[in-house]
Amino acid sequence: MDKPFTFINSAMSADGKISTKERKQVRISGDVDFDRMDELRATSDAIMVGIGTILADDPSLTVKSEERRSARKSKGADENPVRIVIDSKARTPLDADIFIKGEGKRIIAVSGSAPVNKVEVLQQKALVIRTGDEKVDLSALMKELNYMGIKRLMLEGGATLNWAMLSNGLVDEVYSFVGNLLIGGASAPTLVDGTGFAESDILSLELKSMEKMDEGVLLKWAVINNN
């Protein structure tokens, strides 16, 4: 498939939760993992999140290390990777941190159901790609991103987007930091939510590495049965 090499990076509690039942972010990992994540951002062509993550956490998705930003610029790249939001209904706030903080390109992916007036306003802030009818057609979007020269894509969630990408066979690797805390809650987001796989379709992973880090463990998985 003509798509970027795509990996999920996420931190989760020992019971698999990535935020609280109120969908509030909790610091799960420590400084070592944060630095590792910054290196992954710095070495990626683009970072993708869902609109739920933008509305709940308002991340800037920037490279924090000045040294890494300078290294990117020395290679002719922007300081930050392209920041991509999957936003079927064009709900990204105009004052979101992705628009305010850090230089670099922004892409908002919307569907045919996005209101025209909202799309026109977003076009003043970002490149808007419209694909799919009610929801963004992720497979078509990935082909477009690949055509645009995005070859390495970092996926930072949330749980619904993780599910959508995995269930469409669009993810190659998963980095999951498992921290030393329990969050609980039936409604608290997990690493992968969505409708879930049927027994015959459950996704298989191959453990590539395991490393003790901070007060938890970093697991690196390869997705071995992509579509």
C-alpha positions as MATLAB code, in Angstrom:
seq = 'MDKPFTFINSAMSADGKISTKERKQVRISGDVDFDRMDELRATSDAIMVGIGTILADDPSLTVKSEERRSARKSKGADENPVRIVIDSKARTPLDADIFIKGEGKRIIAVSGSAPVNKVEVLQQKALVIRTGDEKVDLSALMKELNYMGIKRLMLEGGATLNWAMLSNGLVDEVYSFVGNLLIGGASAPTLVDGTGFAESDILSLELKSMEKMDEGVLLKWAVINNN';
ca = [
       0.000    0.000    0.000;
       1.212    3.476   -0.834;
       1.262    4.966    2.653;
       3.738    6.353    5.171;
       5.433    4.048    7.652;
       3.083    4.616   10.585;
       3.525    3.985   14.287;
       1.463    4.650   17.398;
       3.183    6.090   20.448;
       1.222    6.100   23.684;
       1.578    5.899   27.441;
      -0.951    3.901   29.422;
      -1.557    2.839   32.980;
      -0.962   -0.716   34.157;
      -4.658   -1.356   33.452;
      -4.433    0.000   29.913;
      -6.003    3.445   30.403;
      -4.607    6.487   28.593;
      -6.627    9.094   30.535;
      -9.224    9.331   33.299;
     -12.963    8.763   33.038;
     -13.295   12.553   32.606;
     -10.852   12.214   29.659;
      -8.272   14.290   31.518;
      -4.615   13.623   30.794;
      -2.552   12.095   33.577;
       1.240   12.060   33.608;
       1.937    8.349   33.228;
       5.609    8.299   32.237;
       8.664   10.288   33.329;
      11.367   12.498   31.875;
      13.206    9.695   30.084;
      10.095    8.653   28.182;
       9.202   12.272   27.418;
      12.642   12.725   25.852;
      12.213    9.500   23.856;
       8.861   10.790   22.584;
      10.459   14.101   21.599;
      13.087   12.212   19.591;
      10.339   10.261   17.819;
       8.598   13.525   16.943;
      11.818   15.080   15.708;
      12.552   12.137   13.418;
       9.034   11.940   11.956;
       7.714   13.725    8.883;
       4.302   14.237   10.459;
       2.308   13.755   13.668;
      -1.364   12.802   13.555;
      -4.065   13.100   16.214;
      -7.850   12.928   16.301;
     -10.144   15.854   16.979;
     -10.992   14.374   20.395;
      -7.365   14.803   21.484;
      -7.338   18.411   20.255;
     -10.552   19.256   22.128;
      -9.582   17.442   25.340;
      -5.866   18.212   25.653;
      -5.086   21.022   23.160;
      -1.551   19.706   22.433;
       0.921   21.768   20.426;
       2.583   18.630   18.986;
       5.879   20.491   18.723;
       9.453   19.276   19.138;
      10.542   20.514   22.579;
      14.335   20.188   22.258;
      15.992   23.245   20.716;
      18.874   21.019   19.586;
      16.488   18.705   17.734;
      14.633   21.620   16.145;
      17.953   23.045   14.958;
      18.977   19.658   13.565;
      15.748   19.498   11.556;
      16.335   22.987   10.159;
      19.932   22.146    9.234;
      18.522   19.387    7.010;
      16.179   21.820    5.292;
      13.054   20.764    7.186;
      10.709   22.848    9.321;
      11.422   22.898   13.061;
       8.358   20.736   13.640;
       6.843   17.845   11.691;
       3.631   18.460    9.764;
       0.788   18.425   12.284;
      -2.315   16.571   11.095;
      -5.767   16.516   12.712;
      -8.447   13.998   11.725;
     -11.531   16.174   12.043;
     -14.497   14.888   10.029;
     -16.827   17.759   11.002;
     -14.239   20.593   10.958;
     -14.480   21.273   14.694;
     -10.828   22.263   15.289;
     -10.819   25.553   17.265;
      -9.057   28.430   15.554;
      -7.177   29.188   18.787;
      -5.874   25.614   19.154;
      -2.224   25.398   20.172;
      -1.294   23.617   16.930;
      -2.034   26.904   15.156;
      -0.380   29.160   17.729;
       2.790   27.353   18.803;
       5.748   26.458   16.633;
       6.470   26.891   12.964;
       5.587   24.274   10.396;
       2.773   23.018    8.241;
      -0.675   22.019    9.480;
      -3.189   19.731    7.788;
      -6.826   19.322    8.797;
      -8.485   16.259    7.258;
     -12.261   16.636    6.961;
     -15.066   14.662    5.358;
     -17.816   15.653    2.967;
     -20.081   16.214    5.967;
     -17.985   19.146    7.254;
     -19.823   22.496    7.064;
     -18.482   24.581    4.181;
     -18.231   27.756    6.273;
     -16.082   26.016    8.903;
     -13.833   24.519    6.231;
     -13.312   27.933    4.630;
     -12.207   29.411    7.958;
      -9.834   26.520    8.664;
      -8.283   26.949    5.217;
      -6.872   30.257    6.446;
      -4.894   28.334    9.101;
      -4.038   25.022    7.445;
      -4.163   22.877    4.348;
      -7.586   21.232    4.424;
      -7.924   17.823    2.762;
     -11.482   16.613    2.229;
     -11.964   12.878    1.786;
     -14.767   10.462    2.621;
     -18.491   11.169    2.986;
     -19.498   11.137    6.663;
     -16.059   10.346    8.078;
     -12.532   10.906    6.839;
     -11.436    8.108    4.506;
      -8.188    7.255    6.269;
      -6.863    4.933    3.562;
      -7.328    7.595    0.898;
      -5.777   10.207    3.180;
      -2.712    8.054    3.804;
      -2.153    7.698    0.060;
      -2.395   11.469   -0.278;
       0.088   12.024    2.550;
       2.503    9.572    0.968;
       2.187   11.419   -2.348;
       2.960   14.677   -0.523;
       6.270   13.216    0.670;
       5.268   12.187    4.187;
       7.074    8.854    4.650;
       7.204    8.504    8.448;
       4.045    9.228   10.421;
       3.719    9.315   14.206;
       0.237    8.677   15.589;
      -0.454   10.173   19.015;
      -4.080    9.081   19.417;
      -6.508    9.171   20.880;
      -8.166    5.846   21.405;
     -10.787    6.263   18.664;
      -8.250    7.241   16.013;
      -5.934    4.414   17.130;
      -8.811    1.990   16.553;
      -9.688    3.454   13.162;
      -6.112    3.303   11.921;
      -5.466   -0.201   13.249;
      -8.749   -1.631   11.975;
      -7.977   -0.279    8.502;
      -4.551   -1.940    8.472;
      -2.702    1.373    8.436;
      -0.339    0.917   11.420;
       3.078   -0.758   11.258;
       4.351   -0.475   14.852;
       3.090    0.372   18.323;
       5.165    1.862   21.144;
       3.359    1.506   24.468;
       4.829    2.793   27.706;
       3.123    1.044   30.643;
       3.305    3.122   33.801;
       3.134    2.248   37.485;
      -0.392    3.421   38.229;
      -3.972    2.236   37.996;
      -6.700    4.549   36.679;
      -9.769    2.331   36.335;
     -13.197    3.299   35.096;
     -15.324    1.525   32.500;
     -15.591    4.761   30.498;
     -11.917    5.752   30.720;
     -10.242    5.559   27.276;
      -7.881    2.660   26.631;
      -5.074    2.458   24.103;
      -7.584    1.276   21.478;
     -11.336    1.858   21.775;
     -13.791    1.949   18.872;
     -16.142   -0.958   18.223;
     -13.486   -3.625   18.778;
     -12.464   -6.637   16.725;
     -14.519   -9.770   16.296;
     -12.759  -12.930   17.477;
     -11.819  -13.882   13.922;
     -10.324  -10.458   13.228;
      -8.290   -9.847   16.391;
      -5.069   -8.059   15.510;
      -1.804   -9.850   16.252;
       1.400   -8.168   17.378;
       5.018   -9.275   17.562;
       7.034   -8.050   20.533;
      10.183   -6.432   19.158;
      11.700   -5.062   22.368;
      11.045   -4.471   26.053;
      12.888   -1.929   28.179;
      12.509   -0.805   31.773;
      12.160    2.971   31.726;
      11.370    5.532   34.431;
       8.980    3.684   36.770;
       7.487    1.522   34.051;
       8.275   -0.476   30.933;
       8.428    0.454   27.243;
       7.110   -2.159   24.833;
       7.691   -2.012   21.087;
       5.352   -4.082   18.944;
       5.215   -4.825   15.216;
       1.745   -5.212   13.717;
       2.091   -8.456   11.799;
      -1.238   -8.871    9.998;
      -1.823   -5.570    8.261;
      -4.384   -5.578    5.498;
];
